[in-house]
């Protein structure tokens, strides 16, 4: 009995040690071994820009072909500029004329103009003195019936005309001494501002007659050819931007809690290419399943759209290309 009792205690001790060791190994493995990778399937998205002239006209040149790589600012095509260049020349001439008028008004009357007005006043005063003398003489002769009353009336008219001429030149002198009115200067400044705005529009139209690449990219389509008459905004070319490039993919609802924006990702192509990236956007709206479905069986079919930004894209990634996005949720947290 004693031996059997000791034997049972030994078996119990071994079993206990074995169970404790297995439990410790299981806990260690759970702490050290990460969860499996999360693989998602998606497609490459490349932003495209439809290029067009901002003004209408006749296409003079198209500088690129489909598939050409271009840099931001490169000239892709031009319109005939003769009409726009003439409008620019006319606008510049109007600005120069308006600026000259405003400058004269702001400077005021010149000393020469004042001297000329003063000389005119002196001349008019002398003419008035002479006219008065003739009038008085004719009046005296008419009273003595030596001269006719008609001659006296003509002398009076001459005096009145000389007096009016003096008043006119005196007003001219007063204006010269006072200088331009503030209203005239304000009007001239407004005219100059309007002409400068017209000049800016003309300069923009000349610049808009050139079609330039807004960003680095690849020409996808060439819609129009030289000689075509196009309206403003009519598509001329399509440009695929080289950056940014992202992958559109979807994650199941049960895996949604394992990922977050900014999580590191790896994009793999079927040809063996690998690109680093990160999650940039997670849609807050489920797709493919109505919101009213709430059973546990159908909740597992909910998917959410992800946008994974590719950090170093190259020509190996093409629009619509199928790729695999690999995430390691434990490492991304």
Protein Blocks (a to p, Z undefined) as FASTA:
>chain_A
ZZmmmmmmmmmmmmmmmmmmmmmmmmmmmmmmccddddddddddddddddddfbecddfb
dcbdehiacdehiafbdcdfklmmmmmmmmmmmmmmmmmmmmmmmnopafklmmmmmmmm
mmmmmmmmmmmmmmmmmmmmmmnomacfklmmmmmmmmmmmmmmmmmmmmmmmmmmnopa
fklmmmmmmmmmmmmmmmmmmmmmmmmmpccdfbgcddfbdfbdghiacdehiafbdcdd
fbdcdddddddfklmmmgcehiacddddfkopacddddfbdcfbdehiafklmbfklmmm
pccddddddfbgcfkbcghiacdddddfklmZZ
